[in-house]
Amino acid sequence: MSYTAERKLPSELIIDDALFQELRKRNYFKIVFHSLLNIIIFLLLGILSIQVYIRHLWWIFPILWLSQGFMISTFFDIAHDCIHNNFGNSSRINRLAGIFWLLPVLVNFSCYKNYHLEHHKHTRVDNDPEPSGDFSSFWEYLSGYILIFFNSPTITMTVKAVFGKMPPFIRSEKIRHDIQIDSIALVLWLVGMITLTLFFWQYAVLMYWIPLLFVYPIAYLTVTLEHYGCDMGSCLLSNTRTISSNFLFRCLVWNGNYHAEHHVYPSIPAHSLPQLHSVIGSHFKYQEKSYLLFHWQLIRSLLKRQESPLDPSSTT
């Protein structure tokens, strides 16, 4: 029996095993190129922010900080490939790379990895660790951006792990040990960044600390779309959304927009998801052309519901 048949996928999503094996191959040139691209763009934006500071062009800073925050948020997308062992050819390489990519966003890799794998195992069903509720009002939606630092599972898990409190889905002593090691790495990272800030505070604040404040609201903007309003239940055709987006965005987020395709075949590296999308993408129930359009429509529907709370036609 083929691999795809063994997974009991809907018939529309089953692909030829030869194609599956081809898509699973890692293209190390693409992996290295895109990794360097994300890092270089972030560093160039940081250097630009220093020049803007020197020239006192204060009005440019909000645009720069948003851009820098976005680039740091893409480290989540790269670490995501590490979680599924798609970044390197061994578990050790993927773990080390994942730790490296998530240190700047102050997230414990091993904790986040098992949280994410648990989400894959229970997507839109009981025991799914990701929040699955819909927004009841525009203000609830808006408060999500404001309170994200207090409500984000990744942040709360990471903080609790530092003090030895593990999430309920951590059942292995080895994983507990890995989480403890990652917590030590995070503490050392923080000590290093604080030390650099004491000596080079302008550079550290402009290139790291302020952009870091934008990372989680930006990530909230993209993550919200992945399952919001999709059908509850385990059906891969309808419990996850895929987004077309534009070429530049797809490139920088490592094709994270093809989220439904990823949930069907999580062992396929990010660089092969566009090809997978061309084969099975048309079968998904929930599809969007862009992130911003989705949020614009969501905001409009929430405001309409708020204005007419008794109108049964006001839906999300």
C-alpha positions in Angstrom: 0.0 0.0 0.0 1.3 3.5 -0.8 2.2 6.1 1.8 -0.6 8.4 0.8 -3.2 5.6 0.9 -1.9 4.5 4.4 -2.7 8.0 5.7 -6.3 7.6 4.7 -6.5 11.0 2.9 -9.6 12.1 1.0 -9.3 10.8 -2.5 -9.0 14.4 -3.9 -5.8 14.9 -1.9 -4.0 11.7 -2.8 -1.0 12.2 -5.1 1.1 9.7 -6.9 3.8 8.2 -4.7 6.5 9.0 -7.2 5.5 12.7 -7.1 5.3 12.6 -3.3 8.9 11.2 -3.1 10.1 13.9 -5.5 8.4 16.7 -3.5 10.0 15.4 -0.3 13.5 15.9 -1.6 15.3 18.9 0.0 16.8 21.5 -2.2 19.7 22.7 -0.1 20.5 25.5 -2.4 17.0 26.9 -1.9 17.1 26.3 1.8 20.4 28.1 2.2 19.5 30.9 -0.2 16.2 31.7 1.4 17.7 31.5 4.9 20.4 34.0 4.0 17.8 36.2 2.2 15.7 36.5 5.3 18.8 37.3 7.5 20.3 39.8 5.0 17.1 41.7 4.6 16.6 42.0 8.3 20.2 43.2 8.8 19.9 45.7 6.0 16.7 47.1 7.5 18.6 47.4 10.8 21.5 49.2 9.2 19.0 51.5 7.5 17.3 52.3 10.8 20.7 53.3 12.3 21.2 55.7 9.3 17.7 57.1 9.8 18.5 57.6 13.5 21.7 59.5 12.6 19.8 61.7 10.2 16.9 62.3 12.6 14.3 61.1 10.1 11.9 60.1 12.8 8.9 59.7 10.5 10.4 56.7 8.7 10.8 54.7 11.9 7.3 53.2 12.1 7.7 51.8 8.6 11.1 50.4 9.4 10.1 48.9 12.6 7.1 47.2 11.0 9.3 45.9 8.3 12.0 44.6 10.7 9.3 43.1 12.9 7.9 41.3 9.9 11.3 39.9 9.0 11.9 38.6 12.5 8.4 37.0 12.5 9.5 35.0 9.4 12.0 33.2 11.6 8.9 31.3 12.9 8.3 30.1 9.3 11.8 28.9 8.9 11.7 27.2 12.3 8.5 25.6 11.2 10.4 23.6 8.6 12.8 22.5 11.3 9.9 21.2 13.4 8.9 18.9 10.6 12.5 17.9 9.9 12.4 19.5 6.5 15.3 22.0 7.0 18.2 19.6 7.3 18.9 15.9 6.8 19.1 14.9 10.5 17.0 15.4 13.6 20.1 17.1 15.3 20.5 19.6 12.5 16.8 20.5 12.5 16.8 20.9 16.3 19.9 23.1 16.4 18.6 25.2 13.5 15.2 25.5 15.1 16.8 26.7 18.3 18.8 29.2 16.4 15.8 30.6 14.5 13.6 30.9 17.5 16.1 32.5 19.9 15.5 36.0 18.5 11.7 35.7 19.0 12.3 34.4 22.5 10.6 31.0 22.0 11.6 27.6 23.4 12.0 25.5 20.2 11.3 22.1 21.8 8.2 23.4 23.6 6.9 25.1 20.4 7.7 22.0 18.3 5.6 19.6 20.5 2.9 22.2 20.7 2.7 22.4 16.9 2.9 18.7 16.4 0.0 18.3 18.9 -1.9 20.8 16.8 -1.3 18.7 13.7 -2.5 15.6 15.5 -5.7 17.2 16.7 -6.4 20.0 14.2 -9.9 21.5 14.8 -10.9 18.6 17.1 -10.7 18.0 20.9 -7.3 18.5 22.4 -6.1 20.9 19.7 -3.9 23.3 21.7 -4.5 26.1 19.3 -7.4 28.4 20.1 -10.4 27.6 17.8 -13.1 30.1 18.8 -14.4 32.8 16.5 -14.4 36.5 17.5 -17.7 37.7 18.9 -17.0 41.4 18.2 -14.6 43.8 16.5 -13.2 44.8 19.9 -12.4 41.2 20.8 -10.6 40.9 17.4 -8.7 44.2 18.1 -7.8 43.3 21.6 -6.1 40.2 20.3 -3.3 42.4 18.8 -3.0 44.4 22.0 -3.0 41.5 24.4 -1.0 39.0 22.3 2.0 39.2 24.6 -0.2 37.9 27.4 -2.4 35.5 25.5 0.1 33.9 23.1 0.5 30.2 23.9 4.1 30.2 22.6 5.1 33.0 25.0 3.3 31.6 28.0 4.7 28.1 27.4 8.2 29.5 27.0 8.0 31.5 30.3 6.5 28.6 32.2 9.2 26.2 30.8 11.9 28.4 32.2 10.5 27.8 35.7 10.1 24.1 35.0 6.3 24.0 34.4 5.6 21.8 31.4 2.5 21.8 29.1 0.2 18.8 29.5 1.1 17.4 26.1 4.7 16.9 27.2 4.8 13.3 28.2 8.4 12.2 27.6 11.4 12.8 29.9 13.6 13.2 26.8 11.4 16.1 25.6 11.4 17.6 29.1 15.2 17.5 29.0 15.3 19.1 25.5 12.9 21.9 26.8 15.2 22.5 29.7 18.2 22.8 27.5 16.4 25.2 25.2 15.4 27.3 28.3 19.1 27.6 29.2 19.9 28.7 25.6 17.1 31.3 25.9 18.4 32.7 29.2 21.9 32.9 27.7 20.5 34.7 24.7 18.7 37.2 26.9 21.8 37.8 29.0 23.9 38.3 25.8 21.3 40.8 24.3 21.0 42.7 27.5 24.8 43.0 27.8 25.0 44.2 24.2 22.2 46.7 25.0 24.2 48.1 27.9 27.1 48.9 25.7 25.5 49.7 22.4 22.0 50.7 23.4 21.1 52.7 20.3 21.9 49.8 17.9 20.3 47.2 20.1 17.1 49.1 20.6 16.7 50.2 17.0 17.7 46.9 15.4 16.2 44.5 17.9 14.1 45.5 20.9 11.6 47.8 19.2 11.1 45.6 16.1 10.6 42.7 18.5 7.5 44.4 19.8 5.9 44.2 16.4 6.7 40.5 15.8 3.8 38.9 17.7 1.0 41.3 16.4 2.3 40.6 12.9 2.4 36.8 13.5 -1.2 37.1 15.0 -2.3 38.7 11.7 -1.1 35.6 9.7 -1.8 32.8 12.1 -5.4 33.9 12.7 -6.2 33.2 9.1 -5.0 29.6 9.0 -8.0 28.0 10.7 -10.4 30.8 11.6 -14.0 30.0 10.5 -13.0 26.7 8.9 -15.0 23.6 9.7 -14.6 21.8 13.0 -13.5 18.2 12.6 -10.6 16.3 11.1 -11.5 16.6 7.4 -8.4 18.0 5.7 -10.4 19.4 2.9 -12.2 21.9 5.1 -10.5 22.4 8.4 -7.6 24.6 7.2 -7.3 27.6 4.8 -4.8 28.1 2.0 -3.9 31.6 0.7 -2.6 32.7 -2.7 -0.9 35.9 -1.6 1.9 37.5 -3.7 5.3 36.2 -4.8 7.4 38.4 -2.4 5.4 37.5 0.6 5.4 33.8 -0.2 9.1 33.9 -0.6 9.8 35.6 2.7 7.3 33.4 4.8 8.7 30.2 3.2 5.4 29.4 1.5 3.6 29.4 4.8 0.5 30.7 3.0 0.0 27.1 1.6 -1.2 26.0 5.1 -3.8 23.5 4.0 -1.4 21.8 1.7 1.2 21.6 4.5 -1.4 20.0 6.8 -2.0 17.3 4.3 1.7 16.6 3.6 3.8 18.0 6.5 6.9 16.1 5.4 7.2 18.1 2.2 9.7 21.0 2.5 8.4 24.6 2.2 10.1 25.2 -1.1 8.0 22.4 -2.7 4.6 23.6 -1.4 3.8 25.7 -4.5 4.2 22.6 -6.7 2.0 20.6 -4.3 -0.6 23.5 -4.4 -0.7 23.3 -8.2 -1.8 19.6 -7.8 -4.2 19.6 -4.9 -4.8 23.3 -4.1 -8.2 23.6 -5.9 -9.8 21.0 -3.7 -9.8 22.9 -0.4 -13.0 24.5 0.7 -11.5 27.6 2.3 -9.2 29.7 0.1 -8.2 33.4 0.1 -6.4 35.6 -2.3 -4.6 37.7 0.3 -4.1 38.1 4.1 -5.1 41.7 4.1 -8.3 41.1 2.1 -9.3 38.4 4.5 -8.8 40.6 7.5 -10.6 43.5 5.8 -13.6 41.3 5.2 -13.5 39.9 8.7 -13.4 43.4 10.2 -16.4 44.5 8.1 -18.4 41.5 9.1 -17.6 42.0 12.8 -18.5 45.7 12.6 -21.8 44.8 10.8 -22.6 42.3 13.5 -21.9 44.8 16.2 -24.2 47.3 14.5 -27.0 44.7 14.1 -26.5 42.2 16.8 -30.0 40.7 16.4 -29.7 40.3 12.6 -29.4 36.6 11.9 -27.8 37.3 8.5 -24.8 38.9 10.1 -22.2 36.2 10.1 -18.5 35.9 10.0 
